[in-house]
Amino acid sequence: MFRSPARLFRVLAIAEAITWTLLIGALIARAMGLAPALVTAAGGIHGFVFLSYGATAVLLAFHQRWHAGVAITTIASAIVPYVTIPVEVWLHRSGRLEGDWRMVETDDPRDATWYDRTMRWFLHRPWVLAVLILIAIVAIFSILLLIGPPGGK
């Protein structure tokens, strides 16, 4: 399914925009007198996808060797509704999503860094990587739920 970094990122960028639509729709529905539980459900879905997008952006920032400005812009794009889609288009058009997963060490000296070796190890074991990322997202999501919703109750 995610045979390339570009495919993974596109799916998450679109999912982030869709969950913004769910959340905004739920907020409008609540303002019109419908059940506030819609906001809770849509907010939870959006929060989970938001964290998943952020985790994917961090993963790809290392994998694609983006400089810090590109990585920060990509992660921050999830904060503003629907901006993940133009950012994905920009990353694609600028060649920052090109290539396959780097599964084999090359002559590039950057391939010898500890995080590139670690990433290759995980890319050869995608289920381990996916489970670890999922555990991290669930942990962060749980902590945020304990802290409370944005803006308080």
PEJO-V34131 format. One line per field, one symbol per residue. ss: DSSP state (~ for helix, > for strand, _ for the rest). psi: psi as a letter, one per 20 degrees, with the letter a starting at -180 (. if undefined). burial: # if it has 16 or more other C-alpha atoms within 10 Angstrom, else .. Layout:
ss=???
psi=???
burial=???
This chain:
ss=___>~~~~~~~~~~~~~~~~~~~~~~~~~~~_____~~~~~~~~~~~~~~~~~~~~~~~~~~~____~~~~~~~~~______~~~~~~~~~~~______>________~~~~_~~~~~~~~~~__~~~~~~~~~~~~~~~~~~~~~~______
psi=gmiqhgggggghgghggghgggggghggghhjjrpihhhgghhggggghghgggggggghgggilqrhggggggghhihppjihghgggggghjjijqrrpnippaiphhiiqhhgggggghhimhhgggggggggggggggghhhhrqpia.
burial=....##.###.#############.##..........##..####################.##.....##..##.##..#####.##..#....##...##........#....##.##.##.........##..#...#............
